């Protein structure tokens, strides 16, 4: 695909890795709302940086 279009999946893979890392560090929250809040806050911080 790279040779034909010049497009790579690097950005998508980086985002997937970041999401997995955030989810890994947010584990341990018993309340699903808190777990979701941590994921959203950390992804917002990452997007702002």
N, C-alpha and C positions, 0 to 999 in steps of 0.2 A: 504494500500500500504506500509506503514511504517513497518508493521509486516512482510510482505512477502519479500520486497527488502531491507529494511533499508534506503531507500531514502526519503528525505523530500523535500518540496517545499520552505523551508525557504529562500534560496538565491534568488530564483525567486521572491518571495513576497517582499523581501527587495529591490530588483532592481525596481520592479513595484512601490513601495511606493516612492522611491527616484525620479523616473521619474515624478510621479504625483506632488511631492513637487517642483521640478524644474519648471515644467510647470505652477504651481500655482503662483510661484514668478515671472515668466517671462510674465505673462499676463499684458496687458496694452501697449505693444509695438504695434504701428500702422503698422509698416513696417514688413511684414512677414520675410524678410531676417534677420532683427535684432532679431526678436523673435527666429528664428532658431539658430542664432549665440549664443544667450544667453544660450539656451538649450544645444548646443554642448560644449560650453566652460565650463559650470558648470558640465556637465557629465564627461568631460575630467579631470577637477580638482578632481572630486570625484574618478575617476579611478586611478589617480596618487597618491592619498593619501593612 
